[in-house]
Amino acid sequence: MTGAAAVSPQAVARLQAALAAEQAACYGYGVVGAYLSGAGAARADSDWIAHELARDSLTATITAAGADPVAAAVAYRLPIQVRSATQATALAVIIEERVAQAYIGLVGLTDLTLRAFGARQLRDAALRATTWSHATAAFPGLPGNSLSAQGSTPAISEPG
């Protein structure tokens, strides 16, 4: 995805947001993997590598667009305390949900290459979250209540 020429400032900002989410995911999976063993640890390693690859792709795309990729933080504040395998699994779900939210921004762009990349990464994050949580989200990357109806529901009538 590195051949992005003439990328708008809005697109660069959204790429930077996705990069920040991927950098945080790489950090978070280090914690997740430390509390798991066997198949869980192998899955955490695989997901960590997927986030590293996405991070590297985003870094290259931002650089190709003529911008400086934001550097990763030295450390990140985890959204939950992790002291067990169950908590590590919950952290993996949160990581994937946050990554999915970041990619929503790319899906909304007009650049077809960036939209397709964002859609693929959103799908991948949703699938990883499903694997960890054993549950699916109706609209991955969007808060659960963001699609609730406001006011009354319009009536649907047949023509005639």
N, CA, C and O of each residue as an XYZ file, in Angstrom:
640
protein
N       0.817     -1.182      0.000
C       0.000      0.000      0.000
C       0.865      1.251      0.000
O       0.332      2.346      0.183
N       2.141      1.142     -0.192
C       3.035      2.276     -0.026
C       3.012      3.276     -1.168
O       3.616      4.339     -1.028
N       2.363      3.010     -2.275
C       2.396      3.911     -3.407
C       1.384      5.035     -3.343
O       0.913      5.474     -4.392
N       1.024      5.521     -2.173
C       0.001      6.556     -2.042
C       0.604      7.922     -2.355
O       1.341      8.479     -1.541
N       0.290      8.464     -3.535
C       0.744      9.798     -3.913
C      -0.408     10.769     -3.732
O      -1.575     10.388     -3.821
N      -0.072     12.028     -3.476
C      -1.073     13.084     -3.330
C      -2.142     12.717     -2.296
O      -3.339     12.731     -2.585
N      -1.694     12.395     -1.116
C      -2.611     12.050     -0.024
C      -3.012     13.331      0.694
O      -2.158     14.147      1.040
N      -4.293     13.505      0.916
C      -4.810     14.716      1.560
C      -4.361     14.788      3.022
O      -4.029     13.768      3.626
N      -4.353     15.993      3.579
C      -4.032     16.117      5.011
C      -4.992     15.317      5.893
O      -4.586     14.761      6.914
N      -6.265     15.262      5.498
C      -7.243     14.471      6.251
C      -6.859     12.988      6.220
O      -6.942     12.302      7.239
N      -6.442     12.500      5.057
C      -6.043     11.096      4.942
C      -4.799     10.821      5.778
O      -4.703      9.778      6.425
N      -3.848     11.747      5.767
C      -2.635     11.570      6.574
C      -3.003     11.507      8.054
O      -2.468     10.678      8.791
N      -3.905     12.371      8.490
C      -4.328     12.358      9.894
C      -4.967     11.020     10.266
O      -4.731     10.495     11.354
N      -5.766     10.478      9.371
C      -6.410      9.181      9.650
C      -5.407      8.041      9.590
O      -5.510      7.081     10.355
N      -4.444      8.136      8.695
C      -3.369      7.143      8.661
C      -2.557      7.201      9.959
O      -2.177      6.164     10.504
N      -2.297      8.406     10.447
C      -1.557      8.559     11.706
C      -2.350      7.956     12.872
O      -1.764      7.342     13.763
N      -3.668      8.126     12.872
C      -4.507      7.552     13.933
C      -4.465      6.024     13.883
O      -4.386      5.364     14.919
N      -4.518      5.471     12.677
C      -4.421      4.014     12.538
C      -3.043      3.534     12.975
O      -2.920      2.495     13.624
N      -2.013      4.286     12.621
C      -0.653      3.926     13.043
C      -0.553      3.929     14.564
O       0.014      3.006     15.149
N      -1.092      4.946     15.204
C      -1.050      5.003     16.671
C      -1.764      3.798     17.287
O      -1.300      3.240     18.281
N      -2.881      3.403     16.701
C      -3.613      2.233     17.207
C      -2.790      0.964     17.021
O      -2.763      0.107     17.905
N      -2.128      0.840     15.895
C      -1.292     -0.348     15.647
C      -0.088     -0.385     16.587
O       0.293     -1.450     17.072
N       0.507      0.777     16.842
C       1.636      0.818     17.775
C       1.198      0.400     19.177
O       1.895     -0.352     19.858
N       0.045      0.891     19.594
C      -0.489      0.504     20.907
C      -0.822     -0.984     20.937
O      -0.620     -1.649     21.953
N      -1.334     -1.509     19.813
C      -1.651     -2.942     19.741
C      -0.393     -3.785     19.880
O      -0.403     -4.809     20.564
N       0.680     -3.367     19.244
C       1.945     -4.111     19.358
C       2.394     -4.166     20.820
O       2.825     -5.214     21.302
N       2.294     -3.060     21.506
C       2.650     -3.012     22.921
C       1.716     -3.920     23.725
O       2.168     -4.729     24.536
N       0.421     -3.775     23.492
C      -0.572     -4.535     24.251
C      -0.431     -6.027     24.087
O      -0.610     -6.779     25.045
N      -0.108     -6.469     22.872
C       0.042     -7.910     22.667
C       1.261     -8.469     23.377
O       1.314     -9.667     23.655
N       2.236     -7.633     23.673
C       3.350     -8.086     24.510
C       2.861     -8.472     25.892
O       3.339     -9.442     26.480
N       1.913     -7.717     26.406
C       1.319     -8.020     27.711
C       0.406     -9.236     27.591
O       0.458    -10.137     28.428
N      -0.423     -9.265     26.565
C      -1.349    -10.390     26.374
C      -0.572    -11.704     26.343
O      -0.904    -12.647     27.061
N       0.452    -11.756     25.517
C       1.234    -12.983     25.357
C       1.928    -13.433     26.634
O       2.147    -14.627     26.839
N       2.271    -12.490     27.483
C       2.975    -12.829     28.725
C       2.103    -13.620     29.692
O       2.625    -14.311     30.567
N       0.785    -13.530     29.550
C      -0.131    -14.199     30.474
C      -0.791    -15.437     29.888
O      -1.622    -16.068     30.541
N      -0.427    -15.784     28.663
C      -1.048    -16.936     28.014
C      -0.015    -18.015     27.745
O       1.188    -17.756     27.725
N      -0.502    -19.221     27.539
C       0.379    -20.327     27.176
C      -0.309    -21.153     26.095
O      -1.494    -20.960     25.822
N       0.414    -22.049     25.496
C      -0.153    -22.953     24.507
C      -0.739    -22.228     23.317
O      -0.120    -21.329     22.749
N      -1.956    -22.636     22.944
C      -2.619    -22.078     21.766
C      -2.886    -20.581     21.937
O      -2.800    -19.827     20.968
N      -3.205    -20.149     23.144
C      -3.451    -18.726     23.387
C      -2.210    -17.888     23.138
O      -2.286    -16.812     22.544
N      -1.065    -18.384     23.594
C       0.186    -17.672     23.367
C       0.534    -17.642     21.886
O       1.025    -16.633     21.380
N       0.280    -18.744     21.192
C       0.554    -18.800     19.750
C      -0.346    -17.815     19.001
O       0.105    -17.141     18.075
N      -1.603    -17.732     19.395
C      -2.527    -16.783     18.766
C      -2.084    -15.352     19.047
O      -2.125    -14.508     18.152
N      -1.661    -15.067     20.282
C      -1.182    -13.724     20.627
C       0.045    -13.370     19.783
O       0.161    -12.241     19.306
N       0.951    -14.317     19.598
C       2.141    -14.072     18.758
C       1.737    -13.771     17.319
O       2.261    -12.844     16.702
N       0.815    -14.549     16.796
C       0.351    -14.354     15.425
C      -0.313    -12.987     15.258
O      -0.065    -12.287     14.277
N      -1.148    -12.615     16.211
C      -1.826    -11.323     16.152
C      -0.825    -10.179     16.311
O      -0.960     -9.144     15.658
N       0.164    -10.355     17.160
C       1.217     -9.350     17.343
C       1.951     -9.115     16.026
O       2.210     -7.970     15.656
N       2.283    -10.177     15.327
C       2.965    -10.057     14.038
C       2.067     -9.350     13.024
O       2.551     -8.519     12.255
N       0.783     -9.658     13.007
C      -0.152     -8.987     12.091
C      -0.170     -7.482     12.351
O      -0.210     -6.687     11.412
N      -0.139     -7.098     13.611
C      -0.128     -5.670     13.951
C       1.207     -5.025     13.591
O       1.240     -3.865     13.178
N       2.294     -5.750     13.740
C       3.590     -5.206     13.320
C       3.620     -4.964     11.816
O       4.123     -3.937     11.362
N       3.086     -5.901     11.044
C       3.053     -5.743      9.587
C       2.186     -4.560      9.176
O       2.557     -3.792      8.289
N       1.036     -4.414      9.819
C       0.154     -3.277      9.523
C       0.836     -1.970      9.918
O       0.768     -0.983      9.187
N       1.490     -1.968     11.069
C       2.233     -0.778     11.513
C       3.276     -0.378     10.489
O       3.401      0.796     10.138
N       4.025     -1.362     10.012
C       5.080     -1.079      9.036
C       4.502     -0.577      7.717
O       5.082      0.310      7.090
N       3.382     -1.125      7.291
C       2.729     -0.676      6.063
C       2.236      0.759      6.208
O       2.400      1.571      5.298
N       1.638      1.067      7.342
C       1.171      2.434      7.591
C       2.344      3.413      7.643
O       2.260      4.514      7.099
N       3.416      3.021      8.285
C       4.606      3.872      8.363
C       5.136      4.179      6.971
O       5.467      5.327      6.674
N       5.221      3.173      6.119
C       5.705      3.367      4.751
C       4.758      4.254      3.949
O       5.210      5.092      3.170
N       3.460      4.079      4.130
C       2.474      4.874      3.395
C       2.532      6.339      3.818
O       2.478      7.233      2.973
N       2.639      6.581      5.097
C       2.721      7.959      5.603
C       3.999      8.620      5.092
O       3.983      9.784      4.691
N       5.093      7.884      5.106
C       6.363      8.411      4.608
C       6.277      8.707      3.115
O       6.752      9.748      2.662
N       5.674      7.797      2.346
C       5.515      7.993      0.904
C       4.633      9.197      0.607
O       4.768      9.814     -0.450
N       3.734      9.541      1.523
C       2.868     10.701      1.347
C       3.578     12.001      1.713
O       2.997     13.081      1.605
N       4.835     11.896      2.145
C       5.608     13.085      2.476
C       5.450     13.567      3.903
O       5.852     14.685      4.223
N       4.877     12.753      4.760
C       4.688     13.125      6.168
C       5.602     12.280      7.044
O       6.112     11.242      6.622
N       5.793     12.739      8.251
C       6.587     11.993      9.227
C       5.652     11.166     10.101
O       4.786     11.721     10.778
N       5.818      9.851     10.093
C       4.976      9.010     10.963
C       5.215      9.358     12.432
O       6.354      9.575     12.847
N       4.137      9.409     13.214
C       4.305      9.653     14.644
C       5.018      8.460     15.268
O       4.752      7.306     14.930
N       5.912      8.762     16.169
C       6.673      7.701     16.834
C       5.803      7.006     17.881
O       4.893      7.606     18.454
N       6.099      5.754     18.110
C       5.402      5.010     19.158
C       5.801      5.560     20.519
O       6.906      6.072     20.701
N       4.892      5.445     21.461
C       5.194      5.835     22.834
C       6.153      4.814     23.441
O       6.243      3.679     22.973
N       6.849      5.218     24.462
C       7.752      4.312     25.161
C       6.945      3.253     25.903
O       7.338      2.088     25.965
N       5.829      3.664     26.457
C       4.938      2.753     27.179
C       3.507      3.259     27.006
O       3.284      4.416     26.651
N       2.553      2.385     27.259
C       1.146      2.718     27.112
C       0.406      2.353     28.394
O       0.758      1.384     29.067
N      -0.609      3.125     28.723
C      -1.476      2.806     29.854
C      -2.513      1.801     29.354
O      -3.259      2.085     28.417
N      -2.553      0.655     29.968
C      -3.508     -0.368     29.557
C      -4.907      0.001     30.019
O      -5.070      0.572     31.097
N      -5.922     -0.315     29.218
C      -7.291      0.039     29.592
C      -7.843     -0.803     30.744
O      -8.810     -0.413     31.399
N      -7.224     -1.955     30.985
C      -7.611     -2.802     32.118
C      -6.345     -3.354     32.753
O      -5.288     -3.413     32.125
N      -6.473     -3.750     33.990
C      -5.364     -4.384     34.684
C      -5.283     -5.849     34.250
O      -6.303     -6.535     34.183
N      -4.085     -6.322     33.959
C      -3.920     -7.700     33.505
C      -3.043     -8.454     34.498
O      -1.871     -8.135     34.704
N      -3.662     -9.471     35.108
C      -2.944    -10.337     36.059
C      -3.296    -11.804     35.870
O      -2.892    -12.657     36.661
N      -4.067    -12.095     34.797
C      -4.485    -13.481     34.566
C      -4.714    -13.690     33.075
O      -4.763    -12.738     32.296
N      -4.852    -14.939     32.705
C      -5.134    -15.272     31.304
C      -6.489    -14.709     30.877
O      -6.641    -14.254     29.743
N      -7.458    -14.735     31.764
C      -8.782    -14.191     31.439
C      -8.693    -12.697     31.168
O      -9.296    -12.202     30.215
N      -7.958    -11.988     31.985
C      -7.788    -10.548     31.772
C      -6.973    -10.273     30.509
O      -7.232     -9.293     29.809
N      -6.004    -11.115     30.214
C      -5.207    -10.954     28.991
C      -6.088    -11.138     27.758
O      -5.947    -10.411     26.774
N      -6.979    -12.094     27.813
C      -7.917    -12.311     26.705
C      -8.835    -11.109     26.546
O      -9.108    -10.681     25.425
N      -9.313    -10.561     27.658
C     -10.162     -9.361     27.602
C      -9.388     -8.186     27.005
O      -9.950     -7.395     26.247
N      -8.112     -8.068     27.340
C      -7.287     -7.007     26.767
C      -7.153     -7.182     25.261
O      -7.212     -6.198     24.523
N      -6.975     -8.408     24.791
C      -6.877     -8.653     23.349
C      -8.135     -8.186     22.625
O      -8.049     -7.608     21.541
N      -9.295     -8.431     23.213
C     -10.559     -7.989     22.611
C     -10.596     -6.464     22.543
O     -10.962     -5.901     21.511
N     -10.226     -5.799     23.617
C     -10.217     -4.335     23.649
C      -9.248     -3.781     22.610
O      -9.561     -2.816     21.912
N      -8.077     -4.390     22.511
C      -7.092     -3.948     21.518
C      -7.703     -4.003     20.125
O      -7.618     -3.038     19.366
N      -8.310     -5.119     19.794
C      -8.872     -5.285     18.448
C     -10.031     -4.326     18.194
O     -10.187     -3.817     17.084
N     -10.833     -4.085     19.210
C     -11.934     -3.127     19.047
C     -11.396     -1.728     18.783
O     -11.950     -0.997     17.963
N     -10.331     -1.352     19.463
C      -9.742     -0.021     19.272
C      -9.056      0.093     17.908
O      -9.120      1.140     17.264
N      -8.417     -0.961     17.483
C      -7.809     -0.955     16.145
C      -8.907     -0.829     15.088
O      -8.768     -0.066     14.132
N      -9.987     -1.570     15.260
C     -11.103     -1.482     14.313
C     -11.645     -0.054     14.257
O     -11.933      0.453     13.173
N     -11.787      0.595     15.401
C     -12.267      1.976     15.434
C     -11.345      2.897     14.645
O     -11.818      3.793     13.945
N     -10.047      2.687     14.749
C      -9.097      3.537     14.021
C      -9.235      3.354     12.514
O      -9.106      4.316     11.757
N      -9.495      2.135     12.079
C      -9.609      1.881     10.642
C     -10.924      2.374     10.049
O     -11.025      2.524      8.832
N     -11.923      2.626     10.872
C     -13.162      3.225     10.376
C     -12.831      4.547      9.678
O     -13.445      4.892      8.669
N     -11.867      5.277     10.219
C     -11.474      6.544      9.618
C     -10.936      6.399      8.205
O     -11.162      7.275      7.369
N     -10.234      5.318      7.922
C      -9.727      5.094      6.566
C     -10.836      4.663      5.623
O     -10.841      5.037      4.451
N     -11.764      3.886      6.128
C     -12.865      3.407      5.298
C     -13.708      4.580      4.795
O     -14.317      4.486      3.729
N     -13.750      5.668      5.538
C     -14.543      6.823      5.164
C     -13.866      7.774      4.181
O     -14.465      8.779      3.799
N     -12.643      7.484      3.766
C     -11.939      8.364      2.830
C     -12.398      8.135      1.389
O     -13.023      7.119      1.085
N     -12.087      9.077      0.513
C     -12.448      8.930     -0.899
C     -11.384      8.178     -1.696
O     -11.689      7.650     -2.765
N     -10.148      8.114     -1.209
C      -9.074      7.397     -1.891
C      -9.375      5.893     -1.833
O      -9.413      5.303     -0.753
N      -9.587      5.286     -2.994
C     -10.002      3.874     -3.038
C      -8.959      2.925     -2.475
O      -9.310      1.924     -1.850
N      -7.677      3.223     -2.686
C      -6.621      2.361     -2.149
C      -6.628      2.386     -0.625
O      -6.531      1.341      0.017
N      -6.741      3.574     -0.051
C      -6.773      3.689      1.405
C      -8.054      3.096      1.979
O      -8.034      2.473      3.041
N      -9.171      3.291      1.272
C     -10.440      2.694      1.729
C     -10.348      1.177      1.760
O     -10.769      0.543      2.728
N      -9.795      0.593      0.694
C      -9.681     -0.869      0.623
C      -8.754     -1.387      1.719
O      -9.051     -2.396      2.358
N      -7.640     -0.704      1.935
C      -6.722     -1.101      3.001
C      -7.430     -1.022      4.353
O      -7.345     -1.948      5.159
N      -8.130      0.091      4.595
C      -8.849      0.248      5.857
C      -9.902     -0.829      6.056
O     -10.068     -1.353      7.158
N     -10.614     -1.155      4.980
C     -11.659     -2.190      5.070
C     -11.057     -3.552      5.388
O     -11.599     -4.300      6.201
N      -9.939     -3.874      4.749
C      -9.273     -5.163      5.033
C      -8.808     -5.214      6.486
O      -8.992     -6.220      7.171
N      -8.212     -4.132      6.942
C      -7.694     -4.113      8.314
C      -8.836     -4.113      9.333
O      -8.723     -4.728     10.393
N      -9.924     -3.430      9.015
C     -11.100     -3.452      9.886
C     -11.649     -4.869      9.990
O     -11.958     -5.348     11.081
N     -11.766     -5.536      8.835
C     -12.246     -6.924      8.822
C     -11.321     -7.808      9.651
O     -11.787     -8.613     10.457
N     -10.014     -7.660      9.457
C      -9.065     -8.503     10.186
C      -9.148     -8.274     11.691
O      -9.100     -9.225     12.471
N      -9.272     -7.010     12.100
C      -9.400     -6.711     13.536
C     -10.690     -7.311     14.096
O     -10.701     -7.852     15.202
N     -11.778     -7.212     13.323
C     -13.051     -7.784     13.775
C     -12.958     -9.298     13.912
O     -13.495     -9.870     14.860
N     -12.288     -9.940     12.984
C     -12.127    -11.398     13.066
C     -11.257    -11.785     14.258
O     -11.550    -12.758     14.953
N     -10.191    -11.028     14.494
C      -9.356    -11.326     15.662
C     -10.149    -11.123     16.952
O     -10.052    -11.936     17.871
N     -10.931    -10.051     17.027
C     -11.747     -9.812     18.229
C     -12.733    -10.949     18.435
O     -12.956    -11.386     19.563
N     -13.320    -11.426     17.350
C     -14.275    -12.534     17.436
C     -13.592    -13.799     17.939
O     -14.156    -14.540     18.745
N     -12.385    -14.040     17.464
C     -11.640    -15.215     17.907
C     -11.367    -15.152     19.406
O     -11.484    -16.160     20.102
N     -11.005    -13.979     19.900
C     -10.707    -13.840     21.327
C     -11.974    -13.861     22.177
O     -11.982    -14.453     23.256
N     -13.038    -13.228     21.706
C     -14.236    -13.081     22.544
C     -15.284    -14.162     22.312
O     -16.175    -14.350     23.141
N     -15.185    -14.866     21.202
C     -16.183    -15.870     20.815
C     -17.558    -15.239     20.614
O     -18.588    -15.886     20.803
N     -17.555    -13.956     20.225
C     -18.798    -13.230     19.944
C     -18.537    -12.269     18.782
O     -17.397    -11.872     18.539
N     -19.579    -11.910     18.085
C     -19.426    -10.992     16.973
C     -20.079     -9.650     17.287
O     -20.973     -9.555     18.128
N     -19.613     -8.623     16.596
C     -20.206     -7.296     16.714
C     -20.962     -7.009     15.427
O     -20.486     -7.333     14.339
N     -22.130     -6.408     15.544
C     -22.931     -6.106     14.360
C     -22.200     -5.150     13.430
O     -22.212     -5.347     12.215
N     -21.571     -4.127     13.972
C     -20.840     -3.147     13.188
C     -19.474     -2.934     13.836
O     -19.305     -2.005     14.626
N     -18.495     -3.790     13.510
C     -17.181     -3.672     14.134
C     -16.595     -2.279     13.932
O     -16.694     -1.694     12.853
N     -15.988     -1.769     14.984
C     -15.355     -0.472     14.920
C     -16.251      0.677     15.317
O     -15.771      1.793     15.513
N     -17.548      0.431     15.440
C     -18.476      1.476     15.862
C     -18.984      1.149     17.259
O     -19.241     -0.013     17.575
N     -19.127      2.172     18.095
C     -19.704      1.921     19.419
C     -21.092      1.306     19.272
O     -21.818      1.639     18.334
N     -21.460      0.436     20.162
C     -22.717     -0.286     20.069
C     -23.952      0.585     19.955
O     -24.918      0.201     19.296
N     -23.937      1.750     20.583
C     -25.127      2.589     20.565
C     -25.081      3.651     19.475
O     -25.992      4.476     19.399
N     -24.060      3.661     18.633
C     -23.924      4.732     17.648
C     -24.953      4.639     16.532
O     -25.144      5.605     15.793
N     -25.610      3.517     16.396
C     -26.585      3.350     15.335
C     -28.011      3.308     15.859
O     -28.933      2.955     15.124
N     -28.197      3.664     17.120
C     -29.551      3.616     17.681
C     -30.401      4.728     17.084
O     -29.903      5.800     16.741
N     -31.676      4.452     16.967
C     -32.610      5.397     16.366
C     -32.813      6.591     17.280
O     -32.888      6.445     18.500
N     -32.901      7.755     16.694
C     -33.192      8.973     17.439
C     -34.626      9.373     17.120
O     -34.996      9.479     15.951
N     -35.417      9.589     18.132
C     -36.797      9.995     17.902
C     -37.663      8.819     17.497
O     -37.373      7.673     17.841
N     -38.719      9.108     16.772
C     -39.660      8.062     16.403
C     -39.213      7.354     15.128
O     -38.487      7.919     14.310
N     -39.650      6.137     14.976
C     -39.355      5.357     13.798
C     -40.374      5.696     12.719
O     -41.577      5.643     12.974
N     -39.915      6.044     11.515
C     -40.893      6.380     10.472
C     -41.681      5.147     10.061
O     -41.168      4.028     10.067
N     -42.916      5.373      9.710
C     -43.774      4.292      9.271
C     -43.387      3.873      7.873
O     -42.993      4.705      7.056
N     -43.494      2.614      7.600
C     -43.238      2.087      6.255
C     -44.587      1.690      5.676
O     -45.325      0.896      6.259
N     -44.884      2.247      4.542
C     -46.171      1.902      3.919
C     -45.943      1.416      2.506
O     -44.940      1.739      1.869
N     -46.863      0.660      2.044
C     -46.779      0.153      0.673
C     -47.317      1.214     -0.277
O     -48.229      1.963      0.074
N     -46.744      1.278     -1.497
C     -47.259      2.259     -2.448
C     -48.700      1.926     -2.807
O     -49.117      0.768     -2.814
N     -49.419      2.954     -3.095
C     -50.723      2.586     -3.535
C     -51.738      3.537     -3.371
O     -52.887      3.282     -3.731
